[in-house]
Amino acid sequence: MLLQTNRLIIEHFKNFDILYWAKIENDADVRRFVDGKVLSLEEAGEYVEMNIRQYRTHGYGRYAVRLKEDKNIIRMCGFLNEPYGIDFGYRYSKDSWGKGLGFEAAKKVL
């Protein structure tokens, strides 16, 4: 585990997260502010694996954010190397919207 708050655990993505992450990335409302394209299971898996590689290569990446109460992944946040520099990004599962979880996580990460 990297960080925790009262309600959240923020840690590296793991390969077993792919199925759960794919459910989040397959929601058009969640992807609306990214590029509007929902991701397939394979694409979501590539995203998780890319972040795992980023931890080894750069020492950081995007992190899985889980609810402490049940350990379910509800979002991601963190930094990613992009051609234009380091990007901070986040995405939430729709059922976690409006609960202040993004603010809670950002206070720890930033």
URSUL-V651827 format. One record per residue. N is the residue number from 1. RES is the residue in one small letter. PHI is phi as a letter, one per 30 degrees, with the letter a starting at -180 (* if undefined). Layout:
# URSUL-V651827
n:N res:RES phi:PHI
n:N res:RES phi:PHI
This chain:
# URSUL-V651827
n:1 res:m phi:*
n:2 res:l phi:c
n:3 res:l phi:b
n:4 res:q phi:b
n:5 res:t phi:b
n:6 res:n phi:d
n:7 res:r phi:c
n:8 res:l phi:b
n:9 res:i phi:c
n:10 res:i phi:c
n:11 res:e phi:b
n:12 res:h phi:d
n:13 res:f phi:d
n:14 res:k phi:b
n:15 res:n phi:e
n:16 res:f phi:d
n:17 res:d phi:d
n:18 res:i phi:e
n:19 res:l phi:d
n:20 res:y phi:d
n:21 res:w phi:d
n:22 res:a phi:d
n:23 res:k phi:d
n:24 res:i phi:d
n:25 res:e phi:d
n:26 res:n phi:c
n:27 res:d phi:c
n:28 res:a phi:d
n:29 res:d phi:d
n:30 res:v phi:d
n:31 res:r phi:d
n:32 res:r phi:e
n:33 res:f phi:c
n:34 res:v phi:c
n:35 res:d phi:b
n:36 res:g phi:i
n:37 res:k phi:c
n:38 res:v phi:d
n:39 res:l phi:c
n:40 res:s phi:d
n:41 res:l phi:e
n:42 res:e phi:d
n:43 res:e phi:d
n:44 res:a phi:d
n:45 res:g phi:d
n:46 res:e phi:d
n:47 res:y phi:d
n:48 res:v phi:d
n:49 res:e phi:d
n:50 res:m phi:d
n:51 res:n phi:d
n:52 res:i phi:d
n:53 res:r phi:d
n:54 res:q phi:d
n:55 res:y phi:d
n:56 res:r phi:d
n:57 res:t phi:d
n:58 res:h phi:c
n:59 res:g phi:i
n:60 res:y phi:a
n:61 res:g phi:a
n:62 res:r phi:c
n:63 res:y phi:c
n:64 res:a phi:d
n:65 res:v phi:c
n:66 res:r phi:b
n:67 res:l phi:d
n:68 res:k phi:d
n:69 res:e phi:d
n:70 res:d phi:b
n:71 res:k phi:i
n:72 res:n phi:d
n:73 res:i phi:d
n:74 res:i phi:b
n:75 res:r phi:a
n:76 res:m phi:b
n:77 res:c phi:a
n:78 res:g phi:k
n:79 res:f phi:c
n:80 res:l phi:b
n:81 res:n phi:d
n:82 res:e phi:b
n:83 res:p phi:e
n:84 res:y phi:d
n:85 res:g phi:k
n:86 res:i phi:c
n:87 res:d phi:c
n:88 res:f phi:c
n:89 res:g phi:b
n:90 res:y phi:a
n:91 res:r phi:a
n:92 res:y phi:c
n:93 res:s phi:d
n:94 res:k phi:e
n:95 res:d phi:d
n:96 res:s phi:c
n:97 res:w phi:d
n:98 res:g phi:i
n:99 res:k phi:c
n:100 res:g phi:i
n:101 res:l phi:d
n:102 res:g phi:d
n:103 res:f phi:d
n:104 res:e phi:d
n:105 res:a phi:d
n:106 res:a phi:d
n:107 res:k phi:d
n:108 res:k phi:d
n:109 res:v phi:d
n:110 res:l phi:d
